[in-house]
Amino acid sequence: MTRWKIGDTGVRNPMRLRDGLIVLANDLTHKGEFYGNLHGPEQNAIFRNALAEQGVVSLVGDKTNSVARKWINSLSSLGFIYPHSRNEKVMEVYQKELGKPDTITENGWRLIKTESVAGWQECFLRSLAAFYEPTEQGYFSPLRHTLAVMLELKKLTGSSAISGFEMEVIVQLSSSFDGSDVVAKEVVDFREQRNAAERKKVFDRDFKGKVASTVGLKPKSLYDYRDMNLRHLKATGLVQSKGRGIALVPSKYVLIEKIIHEESVPQNEIECLRQLCDGAILPTDHKQEALSVLQDLAEQLEKRGCPYDLKGRPLETPQDIEVARHDLEDSLFHLDELEYAKQQASMSEEISAFLQLLIESKKKASKTLSNGKKVRIPDGEAPAYFEWIIWRAFLAIDSLTIDPWDARRFKIDRDFLPVGTAPGNGPDIVFEFEDMVLVVEVTLTSSSRQEAAEGEPVRRHVAKYAEDNANNGKKVFGLFLAINVDTNTANSFRLGEWYMKGDRRIALNIVPMSLLDFKAIWDASLDDVSKVLPKLKYLMMECRSHINEHAPEWKKKVSELAQQTAASLKSQ
């Protein structure tokens, strides 16, 4: 058996690697403390601290600088920074021909410069398409092998999906030298054996134990490999979640077929490193191949009732076609996002479970829903999940007058999961309704740091929307959500004012609310979340009517009114 893994288990979300690259790029531009020199305990510590200072990682419990080493391993193994090789001869040639270790590669700079999720996915696709694992028979591409197995499964079963467990005990322990058709048949045979087993959990445990023993890994290591491999495969945009496993993205079938059959296999370590750091040449880098992929996307849009006219668009070069292709991919994804938004009204229990996980803030905690599905917040991603779940809550209310992608300022992946928090210089989320605009800001920050971090920007953001909507008759409210609202923060919002240019004062209607109170309102309307909106508007107005009270009393009043609103909703 051949076992393979992509990346480092210490950085489970590959989409966050771009943030680490930006930290490196900033150091090159400004300080030059660690760019090109990341190795050794002292340099590890400096890099680790820079990642923490820029909000990329948390240092809780990291006493050995392991965070830095994991990020370095992930960045180098995917070819975003030039890696060190233990082979001195390789290093000598490598540095002359390519670049200095610990500096950003061509594909790394490409990832930094692109701003769209589609662009990020293409960078990861270039990386994984150039990522090869050595075997006794030669080098093979885990990406192409997995895609080929999934296409074979589609031929055999009608579905390209593989479960997480099938990835764990079969696919990631095989290679292209085994034959994609053979591996696909092995997956089908496994399913038949498992279906015939009376005690499936026992069957899974015994099967996994035998496999782990054969490849010399602990059973938990098999799961860690699986988790990491699935995340990196999904980062390419070619596969998406299917239950706990993955399936091919239907809109990418043409591109997937081309990638599987277009391959330049490296013959030695130097060729591997060169391809990895440059990023693979993709079929869409060639004009005719790119046009065929573009035409397929246009046909998919037409089938979904949204024809896209390519006439008049410049399509002379692969670069021109890439711009058009990303536009069409965005249009297809927006259709999927509209469907996702419609589904949220039936997801109220799941939304409530995520809210509770945020409130409890326990590492590795999970909640089991009534349908047996488990939900959890990945380590280090609570801030992004906070914004994301509030966005989902208001999609469920289903009264927006704007598109779901216009309401969020954070980016999401193919599975509609957040790939980071909203950027600065604007609110986290903005919801527009027929007669109201709701500017929402969320934070996990507490104590007096909360006011320092949130007081000024929240008021500035709400003021901008109040100014923009001054003449359209829409009332603008700011909703500030935190696990715990600090009294100083409440006082800043109680005063609720902002001075524009020319010292023109704008009164602001901001209400700070604990997530516990928001969840009480949500839970009280689980049977029909559409009831929330009119009650919420009245609640915001009622809270603002008590601003003459001192901050501690006003904060308590907001909580009391929120609980009264929850009780009212529950009684309806």
C-alpha positions as CSV (number, residue, x, y, z in Angstrom):
1,M,0.0,0.0,0.0
2,T,1.1,3.6,-0.7
3,R,0.1,6.2,1.9
4,W,0.0,9.8,1.0
5,K,-0.9,13.1,2.6
6,I,-1.1,16.7,1.4
7,G,0.0,19.6,3.6
8,D,0.6,19.5,7.4
9,T,-2.0,18.4,10.0
10,G,-1.1,21.5,12.0
11,V,-2.8,23.8,9.5
12,R,-6.1,22.1,8.7
13,N,-7.7,24.9,6.7
14,P,-5.5,25.5,3.6
15,M,-7.4,28.7,2.7
16,R,-5.8,30.3,5.7
17,L,-2.3,29.8,4.2
18,R,-2.8,33.0,2.2
19,D,-2.8,35.0,5.4
20,G,0.5,33.5,6.4
21,L,2.0,34.4,3.0
22,I,0.8,38.0,3.5
23,V,2.6,38.1,6.8
24,L,5.8,37.0,5.0
25,A,5.3,39.6,2.3
26,N,4.7,42.4,4.8
27,D,8.0,41.4,6.5
28,L,9.8,41.6,3.2
29,T,8.4,45.1,2.6
30,H,8.9,46.5,6.1
31,K,11.1,44.8,8.7
32,G,13.0,42.0,7.1
33,E,13.2,40.1,10.4
34,F,12.4,36.6,9.1
35,Y,11.7,36.7,5.3
36,G,14.1,34.2,3.8
37,N,15.2,33.0,7.2
38,L,12.5,31.0,9.0
39,H,14.4,28.1,10.4
40,G,15.9,27.7,13.9
41,P,14.3,28.3,17.3
42,E,14.8,32.1,17.4
43,Q,13.5,32.6,13.8
44,N,10.6,30.2,14.5
45,A,9.6,32.4,17.5
46,I,9.8,35.7,15.5
47,F,7.6,34.2,12.7
48,R,5.2,32.7,15.2
49,N,4.8,36.0,17.0
50,A,4.2,37.9,13.7
51,L,1.5,35.4,12.7
52,A,-0.2,36.0,16.1
53,E,0.2,39.8,16.0
54,Q,-1.6,39.9,12.6
55,G,-4.4,37.7,13.9
56,V,-3.5,34.6,11.8
57,V,-3.0,32.2,14.7
58,S,-3.6,31.9,18.4
59,L,-0.6,31.2,20.7
60,V,-2.6,29.6,23.5
61,G,-0.6,26.5,24.6
62,D,2.2,27.0,22.1
63,K,5.4,26.9,24.2
64,T,7.7,25.2,21.6
65,N,7.1,27.3,18.5
66,S,5.4,24.4,16.9
67,V,2.9,26.8,15.3
68,A,5.6,28.3,13.2
69,R,7.1,25.0,12.1
70,K,3.6,23.7,11.0
71,W,3.0,26.8,8.9
72,I,6.4,26.6,7.3
73,N,5.9,22.9,6.5
74,S,2.5,23.6,5.0
75,L,3.6,26.6,2.9
76,S,6.7,24.8,1.6
77,S,5.0,21.4,1.0
78,L,2.5,23.1,-1.3
79,G,5.1,25.2,-3.1
80,F,4.1,28.6,-1.8
81,I,7.5,29.2,-0.3
82,Y,10.8,27.7,-1.5
83,P,11.5,24.7,0.8
84,H,14.7,23.3,2.3
85,S,15.8,20.0,1.0
86,R,17.8,17.5,3.2
87,N,19.7,16.6,0.0
88,E,22.7,18.9,-0.2
89,K,23.2,18.3,-3.9
90,V,19.6,19.1,-4.6
91,M,19.8,22.2,-2.5
92,E,22.9,23.5,-4.4
93,V,21.2,23.1,-7.8
94,Y,17.8,24.1,-6.4
95,Q,19.0,27.5,-5.0
96,K,20.8,28.4,-8.2
97,E,17.9,27.5,-10.5
98,L,14.9,28.4,-8.5
99,G,15.0,30.6,-5.4
100,K,16.2,31.1,-1.9
101,P,14.6,28.8,0.8
102,D,11.9,30.5,2.9
103,T,11.1,33.1,0.2
104,I,7.8,33.3,-1.7
105,T,7.5,31.4,-4.9
106,E,5.8,32.4,-8.1
107,N,2.7,30.5,-7.2
108,G,2.8,32.0,-3.7
109,W,2.8,35.5,-5.1
110,R,0.0,34.5,-7.4
111,L,-2.1,33.5,-4.3
112,I,-1.3,36.7,-2.5
113,K,-2.3,39.0,-5.4
114,T,-5.6,37.4,-6.3
115,E,-8.6,38.6,-4.3
116,S,-11.4,36.1,-5.3
117,V,-12.2,32.7,-3.9
118,A,-12.1,31.4,-7.5
119,G,-8.6,32.8,-7.9
120,W,-7.5,31.2,-4.6
121,Q,-8.9,27.9,-5.7
122,E,-7.0,28.1,-9.0
123,C,-3.7,28.7,-7.1
124,F,-4.4,25.6,-5.0
125,L,-5.3,23.7,-8.1
126,R,-1.9,24.7,-9.7
127,S,-0.2,23.6,-6.4
128,L,-1.9,20.2,-6.1
129,A,-1.7,19.5,-9.8
130,A,2.1,19.9,-9.4
131,F,2.2,18.0,-6.1
132,Y,3.7,14.5,-6.6
133,E,4.4,11.7,-4.2
134,P,7.3,9.2,-4.7
135,T,6.7,5.5,-4.8
136,E,8.9,2.5,-5.8
137,Q,7.4,2.7,-9.3
138,G,7.9,6.4,-9.7
139,Y,6.1,9.7,-8.9
140,F,2.3,10.0,-9.0
141,S,-0.2,12.9,-8.5
142,P,-2.6,12.3,-5.5
143,L,-5.0,14.9,-7.0
144,R,-5.2,13.3,-10.4
145,H,-5.4,9.8,-8.9
146,T,-8.3,10.8,-6.6
147,L,-10.2,12.6,-9.4
148,A,-9.7,9.5,-11.7
149,V,-11.1,7.2,-9.0
150,M,-14.1,9.4,-8.5
151,L,-14.8,9.5,-12.2
152,E,-14.6,5.7,-12.3
153,L,-17.0,5.4,-9.4
154,K,-19.4,7.6,-11.3
155,K,-19.3,5.2,-14.3
156,L,-19.8,2.2,-11.9
157,T,-22.4,3.6,-9.6
158,G,-23.8,6.8,-11.1
159,S,-22.2,8.9,-8.3
160,S,-18.7,10.3,-8.0
161,A,-19.0,10.5,-4.2
162,I,-16.6,8.8,-1.9
163,S,-17.2,8.7,1.9
164,G,-14.7,10.0,4.4
165,F,-14.1,6.5,5.6
166,E,-13.5,5.3,2.1
167,M,-10.9,8.0,1.6
168,E,-9.4,7.0,5.0
169,V,-9.0,3.2,4.4
170,I,-8.7,2.9,0.6
171,V,-8.1,5.9,-1.6
172,Q,-5.3,7.7,0.4
173,L,-3.6,4.3,0.7
174,S,-3.5,3.8,-3.1
175,S,-1.8,5.4,-6.1
176,S,-2.2,5.7,-9.8
177,F,0.1,2.7,-10.2
178,D,-2.7,0.6,-8.7
179,G,-5.1,1.7,-11.5
180,S,-8.0,4.0,-10.9
181,D,-10.5,1.4,-12.1
182,V,-9.0,-1.2,-9.7
183,V,-9.3,1.2,-6.7
184,A,-12.8,2.2,-7.7
185,K,-13.8,-1.5,-7.8
186,E,-12.2,-1.9,-4.4
187,V,-14.4,0.9,-3.0
188,V,-17.5,-0.8,-4.5
189,D,-16.5,-4.1,-3.0
190,F,-16.0,-2.5,0.4
191,R,-19.5,-1.0,0.2
192,E,-21.0,-4.4,-0.5
193,Q,-19.1,-6.0,2.4
194,R,-20.1,-3.2,4.8
195,N,-23.8,-3.3,3.7
196,A,-23.8,-7.0,4.4
197,A,-22.4,-6.6,7.9
198,E,-24.9,-6.7,10.7
199,R,-22.8,-4.5,13.1
200,K,-21.4,-1.8,10.9
201,K,-19.5,0.1,13.6
202,V,-17.7,-3.1,14.5
203,F,-17.0,-3.8,10.8
204,D,-15.6,-0.3,10.4
205,R,-13.4,-0.6,13.5
206,D,-12.0,-4.0,12.5
207,F,-11.4,-3.0,8.9
208,K,-9.6,0.2,9.9
209,G,-7.5,-1.6,12.5
210,K,-6.3,-4.1,9.9
211,V,-5.5,-1.4,7.4
212,A,-3.7,0.7,10.0
213,S,-1.6,-2.2,11.0
214,T,-0.7,-3.0,7.4
215,V,0.6,0.6,6.6
216,G,2.2,1.1,10.0
217,L,0.0,3.9,11.2
218,K,-2.2,4.4,14.2
219,P,-5.9,4.5,13.4
220,K,-6.1,8.1,14.5
221,S,-3.3,9.0,12.1
222,L,-5.4,7.6,9.2
223,Y,-8.2,10.0,10.2
224,D,-5.8,12.9,10.5
225,Y,-4.5,12.2,7.0
226,R,-8.1,11.9,5.7
227,D,-9.2,15.2,7.2
228,M,-6.2,17.0,5.8
229,N,-6.4,15.4,2.4
230,L,-10.1,16.2,2.0
231,R,-9.6,19.8,3.0
232,H,-6.8,20.3,0.5
233,L,-8.7,18.6,-2.3
234,K,-11.7,20.8,-1.7
235,A,-9.5,23.9,-1.8
236,T,-9.0,23.3,-5.5
237,G,-12.7,24.0,-6.2
238,L,-13.0,20.7,-8.2
239,V,-14.6,18.8,-5.4
240,Q,-17.1,19.6,-2.7
241,S,-18.5,18.1,0.5
242,K,-20.9,15.2,0.2
243,G,-21.9,14.1,3.7
244,R,-18.6,13.5,5.4
245,G,-16.9,12.7,2.1
246,I,-16.5,14.5,-1.2
247,A,-18.0,14.5,-4.7
248,L,-16.9,16.1,-7.9
249,V,-18.4,19.6,-8.7
250,P,-20.7,19.0,-11.6
251,S,-19.9,22.3,-13.3
252,K,-16.2,21.3,-13.4
253,Y,-16.5,17.9,-15.2
254,V,-14.9,19.1,-18.4
255,L,-12.0,20.7,-16.6
256,I,-11.5,17.6,-14.4
257,E,-11.3,15.3,-17.5
258,K,-8.7,17.6,-19.0
259,I,-6.6,17.8,-15.8
260,I,-6.6,14.0,-15.4
261,H,-5.3,13.4,-18.9
262,E,-2.8,16.3,-19.1
263,E,0.2,15.5,-17.0
264,S,4.0,16.0,-17.0
265,V,5.4,13.5,-14.5
266,P,8.6,14.7,-12.9
267,Q,11.6,12.3,-13.0
268,N,13.5,13.4,-9.9
269,E,13.3,15.6,-6.8
270,I,14.6,18.7,-8.6
271,E,11.9,18.5,-11.2
272,C,9.3,17.9,-8.5
273,L,10.4,21.1,-6.6
274,R,10.5,23.1,-9.8
275,Q,7.0,22.2,-10.8
276,L,5.6,22.7,-7.3
277,C,7.1,26.1,-6.8
278,D,6.1,27.4,-10.3
279,G,2.6,25.9,-10.0
280,A,1.3,23.5,-12.6
281,I,0.4,24.6,-16.1
282,L,-3.3,24.0,-16.4
283,P,-5.3,23.0,-19.5
284,T,-7.0,26.5,-19.3
285,D,-3.6,28.1,-19.9
286,H,-4.0,27.0,-23.6
287,K,-6.4,29.0,-25.6
288,Q,-8.4,26.2,-27.3
289,E,-8.7,24.2,-24.1
290,A,-9.7,27.3,-22.2
291,L,-12.4,28.1,-24.8
292,S,-13.9,24.6,-24.5
293,V,-14.1,24.9,-20.7
294,L,-15.7,28.4,-21.1
295,Q,-18.3,27.2,-23.6
296,D,-19.2,24.3,-21.3
297,L,-19.8,26.8,-18.5
298,A,-22.0,29.0,-20.8
299,E,-24.1,25.9,-21.7
300,Q,-24.6,25.1,-18.0
301,L,-25.8,28.6,-17.3
302,E,-28.2,28.3,-20.2
303,K,-29.6,25.0,-19.0
304,R,-30.3,26.7,-15.6
305,G,-32.3,29.5,-17.2
306,C,-29.6,32.1,-17.1
307,P,-28.1,32.4,-20.6
308,Y,-24.7,34.3,-20.7
309,D,-23.8,36.1,-23.9
310,L,-20.1,35.8,-24.7
311,K,-20.4,38.0,-27.8
312,G,-18.5,41.2,-27.4
313,R,-16.2,39.9,-24.7
314,P,-12.4,39.9,-25.5
315,L,-11.4,36.3,-25.8
316,E,-8.1,36.6,-27.7
317,T,-5.8,35.3,-25.1
318,P,-6.0,32.6,-22.3
319,Q,-5.9,35.6,-19.8
320,D,-9.0,37.1,-21.5
321,I,-10.7,33.8,-21.3
322,E,-9.8,33.3,-17.7
323,V,-11.5,36.6,-16.7
324,A,-14.6,35.5,-18.6
325,R,-14.4,32.0,-17.1
326,H,-14.3,33.3,-13.6
327,D,-17.3,35.5,-14.3
328,L,-19.3,32.5,-15.5
329,E,-18.2,30.4,-12.5
330,D,-19.3,33.2,-10.2
331,S,-22.7,33.3,-12.0
332,L,-23.1,29.5,-11.5
333,F,-22.0,29.8,-7.9
334,H,-24.5,32.6,-7.3
335,L,-27.3,30.4,-8.5
336,D,-26.1,27.8,-6.0
337,E,-26.0,30.4,-3.2
338,L,-29.6,31.5,-3.9
339,E,-30.6,27.8,-3.4
340,Y,-28.5,27.7,-0.3
341,A,-30.2,30.8,1.0
342,K,-33.7,29.3,0.5
343,Q,-32.7,26.2,2.4
344,Q,-31.8,28.2,5.6
345,A,-35.4,28.5,6.7
346,S,-35.4,24.7,7.3
347,M,-32.0,24.9,9.1
348,S,-33.1,26.7,12.3
349,E,-32.0,23.9,14.6
350,E,-28.5,23.7,13.0
351,I,-28.2,27.5,13.3
352,S,-29.2,27.3,17.0
353,A,-26.6,24.6,17.6
354,F,-23.8,26.8,16.1
355,L,-24.9,29.7,18.3
356,Q,-24.7,27.5,21.4
357,L,-21.2,26.3,20.4
358,L,-20.1,30.0,20.1
359,I,-21.6,30.8,23.5
360,E,-19.9,27.7,25.2
361,S,-16.6,28.4,23.3
362,K,-15.2,25.0,24.2
363,K,-12.4,23.5,22.0
364,K,-13.5,20.5,19.9
365,A,-17.0,20.8,21.3
366,S,-19.8,19.5,19.0
367,K,-23.6,19.3,18.9
368,T,-25.7,16.5,17.6
369,L,-28.9,17.5,15.8
370,S,-32.1,15.6,15.9
371,N,-31.3,14.0,12.5
372,G,-28.0,12.6,13.9
373,K,-25.8,15.1,12.1
374,K,-22.9,16.5,14.2
375,V,-21.8,20.1,13.9
376,R,-18.7,21.8,15.3
377,I,-16.6,24.9,14.8
378,P,-13.0,24.1,13.6
379,D,-10.2,25.2,15.9
380,G,-9.2,28.8,15.4
381,E,-12.2,29.6,13.1
382,A,-14.7,30.9,15.7
383,P,-14.6,34.5,14.6
384,A,-15.4,33.6,11.0
385,Y,-18.1,31.1,12.0
386,F,-19.7,33.9,14.2
387,E,-20.2,36.1,11.2
388,W,-21.2,33.2,9.0
389,I,-23.9,31.8,11.4
390,I,-25.5,35.3,11.9
391,W,-25.6,35.6,8.1
392,R,-27.3,32.3,7.9
393,A,-29.8,33.3,10.5
394,F,-30.9,36.3,8.6
395,L,-31.1,34.3,5.3
396,A,-33.5,32.0,7.1
397,I,-35.7,35.0,8.0
398,D,-36.0,35.3,4.2
399,S,-37.0,39.0,3.9
400,L,-33.9,40.5,2.3
401,T,-34.2,42.9,-0.6
402,I,-30.6,42.2,-1.6
403,D,-28.8,39.1,-2.8
404,P,-27.2,36.9,-0.1
405,W,-23.7,37.6,-1.4
406,D,-24.3,41.4,-1.1
407,A,-25.2,40.9,2.6
408,R,-21.9,39.3,3.6
409,R,-18.5,40.8,3.4
410,F,-16.6,37.6,4.2
411,K,-15.9,35.0,1.5
412,I,-17.3,31.4,1.4
413,D,-16.1,28.3,-0.3
414,R,-17.9,25.7,-2.5
415,D,-19.5,24.3,0.6
416,F,-20.7,27.7,1.6
417,L,-18.4,27.7,4.6
418,P,-16.4,30.8,5.6
419,V,-12.8,31.1,4.5
420,G,-12.1,34.0,6.8
421,T,-13.6,37.0,8.5
422,A,-14.8,40.1,6.8
423,P,-12.0,42.6,5.8
424,G,-11.6,45.8,7.7
425,N,-13.0,49.2,6.6
426,G,-16.5,48.1,6.7
427,P,-19.1,46.2,8.7
428,D,-19.2,42.4,9.0
429,I,-22.6,41.9,7.6
430,V,-25.4,44.3,6.2
431,F,-29.0,43.2,5.8
432,E,-31.4,45.4,3.8
433,F,-35.1,45.0,4.2
434,E,-38.1,46.8,2.8
435,D,-38.2,49.5,5.5
436,M,-34.9,48.9,7.5
437,V,-31.2,48.5,7.1
438,L,-29.5,46.4,9.8
439,V,-25.7,46.8,10.1
440,V,-24.4,43.9,12.1
441,E,-21.0,43.6,13.8
442,V,-19.9,40.6,15.9
443,T,-17.0,40.0,18.2
444,L,-15.5,37.4,20.5
445,T,-13.5,40.2,22.2
446,S,-14.5,40.9,25.8
447,S,-13.6,43.1,28.8
448,S,-12.3,46.7,28.2
449,R,-10.5,45.6,25.1
450,Q,-13.9,45.3,23.5
451,E,-14.6,49.0,23.5
452,A,-11.1,49.8,22.3
453,A,-11.4,47.4,19.4
454,E,-15.0,47.9,18.4
455,G,-16.4,51.2,19.7
456,E,-15.0,53.5,17.0
457,P,-15.2,51.3,13.9
458,V,-18.8,50.1,14.7
459,R,-20.0,53.7,15.1
460,R,-18.2,54.7,11.9
461,H,-19.6,51.9,9.9
462,V,-23.2,52.5,11.1
463,A,-22.8,56.2,10.4
464,K,-21.9,55.5,6.8
465,Y,-25.1,53.5,6.2
466,A,-27.1,56.1,8.1
467,E,-25.7,58.8,5.7
468,D,-26.3,56.7,2.6
469,N,-29.9,55.9,3.5
470,A,-30.8,59.4,4.9
471,N,-33.2,60.2,2.0
472,N,-34.9,56.8,1.2
473,G,-37.1,56.5,4.3
474,K,-35.3,53.4,5.6
475,K,-34.4,53.3,9.3
476,V,-30.8,52.3,9.9
477,F,-30.0,50.2,13.0
478,G,-26.7,48.8,14.2
479,L,-26.8,45.5,16.0
480,F,-23.6,44.7,18.0
481,L,-23.4,41.0,19.1
482,A,-20.9,39.7,21.5
483,I,-20.6,36.7,23.9
484,N,-20.5,39.3,26.7
485,V,-21.1,43.0,26.2
486,D,-18.7,45.2,28.1
487,T,-20.3,48.1,29.9
488,N,-17.9,50.6,28.4
489,T,-18.8,49.3,24.9
490,A,-22.5,49.7,25.8
491,N,-21.9,53.2,26.9
492,S,-20.3,54.1,23.6
493,F,-23.3,52.8,21.7
494,R,-25.7,54.3,24.2
495,L,-24.4,57.8,23.4
496,G,-24.7,56.8,19.7
497,E,-23.4,59.7,17.7
498,W,-20.8,60.4,15.0
499,Y,-19.5,63.5,13.5
500,M,-19.1,63.6,9.7
501,K,-16.9,66.1,7.8
502,G,-17.8,69.7,8.7
503,D,-18.7,68.6,12.2
504,R,-22.1,67.5,11.1
505,R,-23.6,65.2,13.8
506,I,-25.4,62.0,13.0
507,A,-27.4,60.2,15.6
508,L,-26.9,56.5,15.6
509,N,-29.3,53.7,16.6
510,I,-27.0,51.0,17.8
511,V,-28.0,48.2,20.2
512,P,-25.4,46.0,21.9
513,M,-26.8,42.5,22.6
514,S,-25.3,39.3,24.1
515,L,-25.3,36.3,21.9
516,L,-27.3,34.5,24.7
517,D,-30.1,37.0,24.3
518,F,-30.0,36.8,20.5
519,K,-30.2,33.0,20.7
520,A,-33.2,33.2,23.1
521,I,-35.1,35.2,20.4
522,W,-34.0,32.7,17.7
523,D,-34.9,29.6,19.7
524,A,-38.3,31.0,20.5
525,S,-39.1,31.1,16.8
526,L,-37.6,27.8,15.6
527,D,-41.0,26.7,14.2
528,D,-41.3,29.9,12.0
529,V,-38.3,32.2,11.9
530,S,-40.1,34.6,9.6
531,K,-41.8,35.9,12.8
532,V,-38.4,37.4,14.0
533,L,-38.1,40.4,11.8
534,P,-41.0,42.6,12.9
535,K,-40.3,41.8,16.5
536,L,-36.6,42.6,16.1
537,K,-37.3,46.0,14.6
538,Y,-39.7,46.8,17.5
539,L,-37.1,45.6,19.9
540,M,-34.4,47.8,18.5
541,M,-36.6,50.9,18.7
542,E,-37.7,50.0,22.3
543,C,-34.0,49.5,23.4
544,R,-33.1,52.9,21.9
545,S,-36.0,54.6,23.8
546,H,-34.2,53.8,27.1
547,I,-30.8,55.4,26.3
548,N,-31.2,58.1,29.1
549,E,-30.5,55.4,31.6
550,H,-26.9,54.9,32.8
551,A,-24.9,52.4,30.8
552,P,-25.1,49.5,33.3
553,E,-28.9,49.9,33.7
554,W,-29.3,50.3,29.9
555,K,-27.3,47.1,29.2
556,K,-29.6,45.2,31.6
557,K,-32.6,46.8,30.0
558,V,-31.6,45.6,26.6
559,S,-31.3,42.0,28.0
560,E,-34.7,42.2,29.7
561,L,-36.4,43.5,26.5
562,A,-34.7,40.8,24.4
563,Q,-35.9,38.1,26.8
564,Q,-39.4,39.6,26.8
565,T,-39.3,39.5,22.9
566,A,-38.3,35.8,23.1
567,A,-41.2,35.1,25.5
568,S,-43.6,36.9,23.2
569,L,-42.4,34.9,20.1
570,K,-42.7,31.7,22.1
571,S,-46.3,32.4,23.0
572,Q,-47.4,33.0,19.4
